[in-house]
Amino acid sequence: MVEQYLFQMVPIPGRDFSFVHGWLPGLCSLREQIFLENYQQKMGFDKEKAVWLAQGKRRIKCMEDCVFCDIVAGKASASMVYEDETVCSFLTIGPVNPGHLLVIPKQHKPSLSDLDEETGMHLFKITMQMAKALRHSDLQCEGVNLFLADGEAAFQDVFHVHMHVFPRFQGDQFKVDANWEIKPSRQELDEIAERIRHAQELRT
């Protein structure tokens, strides 16, 4: 149904959709904004339950299709390790190593930029506690990796924020491939740092 409705998008000149940017970060085209307003009205969704387009993505995600929301609601099973009012942590069904945990906010948040600072801080606090628990468990754990994929290009496959916390040990099969030989000059690094500082200043 969502995919069929997607193709009914029709641009309407002169419409003000600035309100959409307050709750759907990353929208970049008028067609997408019109689609989202029309879809919201058609399906009777409120803003929290409406369709999300994170980081300009055209792929539609609904809360009803989110496996993590199903876990939080008790509609899907999970091997829970920790839970409070804000976040929970459970074992992933596709572990890098035994003990591979996910820490998620209970409220549906597709991307990192959707997370408020208070929830983000609490999520990382629990992440630290889960990492400590792994180190003190009897699981094989000589180190711990944290990994958060934010966006499709970053290999995010479930669009509900989640932090991976998994044990590492010598000889395991996890690898990060990159060209570590690239060494930018100090001038290049300073220029990139300035661009990031400028973006950060605009948002504060």
Summary of the structure (lengths in Angstrom):
residues: 204
radius of gyration: 20.0
end to end distance: 39.1
largest distance: 62.8
contacts: 504
relative contact order: 0.11
helix: 41%
strand: 13%
